[in-house]
Amino acid sequence: MNRPNLTHPDPRPSVAPAPALAPPRQLPRRPLDLRVRTRRIQVEELVVDDPGKVLDHAHQAALTAPDTAAVLGLSPGTPLTLPAAAALLCALHEPGELAAMGLRLTRHTTHVTASDQQTEPVSLELSYAPDPED
């Protein structure tokens, strides 16, 4: 009859080596709803470098995008004011395109607010003003 060796400092039965760890469990790929709400406001400040060019481009834009012009309160029979013309062009074009239409970007500001249901909103504001030589 074999008796265990009780005098050995670490008496324990021989144990088979542990199997390799199982690979991590794959979770199903589905969207996570974290209830995060964000709001982004972008403001481009522009100046009119060439009023005639702005009015010409806006007149053409009002003809090709009458729905957008109507949202701004413009109709085919009413004459365009310079502010209305600039607003119409800004609604239809990116800031980079506006330079060719007689408008120059003087400042661009982006304001982002994000929050979830448990925390106060966090705000970030970035502002960019191009060099006057651009």
C-alpha positions as MATLAB code, in Angstrom:
seq = 'MNRPNLTHPDPRPSVAPAPALAPPRQLPRRPLDLRVRTRRIQVEELVVDDPGKVLDHAHQAALTAPDTAAVLGLSPGTPLTLPAAAALLCALHEPGELAAMGLRLTRHTTHVTASDQQTEPVSLELSYAPDPED';
ca = [
       0.000    0.000    0.000;
       1.386    3.382   -1.027;
       1.126    6.072    1.530;
       1.514    9.734    0.704;
       4.784   11.307    1.695;
       3.749   13.550    4.539;
       7.248   14.806    5.186;
       7.588   16.512    1.831;
       7.241   20.324    2.225;
       4.528   20.532   -0.458;
       2.491   17.346   -0.413;
       0.045   17.467   -3.305;
      -0.969   14.927   -5.841;
       0.485   15.249   -9.320;
      -1.692   17.447  -11.500;
      -1.923   17.311  -15.247;
      -0.842   20.525  -16.959;
      -3.633   23.071  -17.391;
      -5.135   23.157  -20.865;
      -4.494   26.272  -22.943;
      -6.857   29.139  -22.255;
      -9.925   29.120  -24.400;
     -10.071   31.905  -26.999;
     -12.126   34.929  -25.983;
     -15.803   34.535  -26.539;
     -16.974   36.285  -29.665;
     -19.787   38.700  -28.973;
     -22.374   39.125  -31.673;
     -21.698   42.197  -33.766;
     -24.550   44.550  -33.174;
     -24.750   48.281  -32.629;
     -24.340   49.456  -29.075;
     -26.851   52.047  -27.967;
     -25.028   54.244  -25.472;
     -27.680   56.982  -25.544;
     -25.083   59.584  -26.429;
     -26.433   62.753  -27.955;
     -24.311   65.175  -29.925;
     -24.980   68.505  -31.524;
     -22.641   70.155  -33.993;
     -22.959   73.764  -35.046;
     -20.700   75.105  -37.771;
     -20.473   78.796  -38.488;
     -18.626   80.224  -41.458;
     -18.108   83.958  -41.456;
     -17.728   85.328  -44.961;
     -17.194   88.694  -46.557;
     -18.253   89.685  -50.047;
     -15.248   90.438  -52.216;
     -17.144   90.817  -55.499;
     -20.831   91.822  -55.109;
     -21.618   91.493  -58.818;
     -20.194   87.993  -58.967;
     -22.138   86.964  -55.856;
     -25.413   88.267  -57.307;
     -24.803   86.570  -60.677;
     -24.023   83.202  -59.087;
     -26.965   83.492  -56.696;
     -29.378   84.350  -59.517;
     -28.279   81.210  -61.382;
     -28.499   79.154  -58.167;
     -32.063   80.399  -57.544;
     -33.049   79.112  -60.984;
     -31.366   75.710  -60.579;
     -32.391   75.164  -56.925;
     -35.786   76.887  -56.550;
     -36.769   74.789  -53.499;
     -33.716   75.951  -51.554;
     -34.314   79.528  -52.669;
     -37.949   79.289  -51.489;
     -36.838   78.084  -48.043;
     -34.802   81.299  -47.805;
     -37.861   83.342  -48.836;
     -36.684   83.979  -52.384;
     -38.961   83.681  -55.392;
     -38.189   84.024  -59.103;
     -39.971   87.384  -59.341;
     -38.247   89.121  -56.431;
     -34.877   90.796  -56.842;
     -32.019   89.326  -54.820;
     -30.448   91.398  -52.098;
     -26.757   90.859  -51.435;
     -27.343   89.208  -48.006;
     -29.991   86.880  -49.501;
     -27.676   86.036  -52.394;
     -24.813   85.213  -50.017;
     -27.129   83.089  -47.852;
     -28.342   81.130  -50.886;
     -24.814   80.438  -52.088;
     -23.744   79.373  -48.587;
     -26.685   76.976  -48.398;
     -25.732   75.316  -51.677;
     -21.916   75.341  -51.702;
     -18.933   74.444  -49.559;
     -16.702   77.251  -48.249;
     -13.943   76.307  -50.689;
     -16.287   76.784  -53.650;
     -17.534   80.147  -52.422;
     -14.212   81.889  -53.046;
     -14.693   81.463  -56.802;
     -18.144   83.054  -56.426;
     -16.953   86.278  -54.812;
     -17.174   85.293  -51.131;
     -14.157   84.948  -48.817;
     -14.057   82.908  -45.615;
     -12.837   85.023  -42.694;
     -13.550   82.606  -39.839;
     -14.786   79.060  -39.354;
     -16.070   77.915  -35.965;
     -17.254   74.433  -35.025;
     -19.044   73.935  -31.721;
     -19.717   70.337  -30.625;
     -21.689   69.331  -27.525;
     -21.963   65.696  -26.443;
     -23.666   64.063  -23.459;
     -25.142   60.821  -22.276;
     -27.994   60.286  -19.860;
     -25.778   60.237  -16.759;
     -23.353   63.111  -17.253;
     -23.405   66.802  -17.933;
     -22.787   67.858  -21.551;
     -19.189   68.322  -22.638;
     -18.516   71.111  -25.124;
     -15.680   71.666  -27.554;
     -15.236   74.709  -29.732;
     -12.683   75.011  -32.501;
     -12.161   78.229  -34.350;
     -10.079   78.869  -37.447;
      -9.309   82.144  -39.155;
      -7.225   81.877  -42.341;
      -4.236   84.108  -42.821;
      -5.096   87.285  -44.719;
      -2.516   86.308  -47.366;
      -4.417   83.076  -48.296;
];
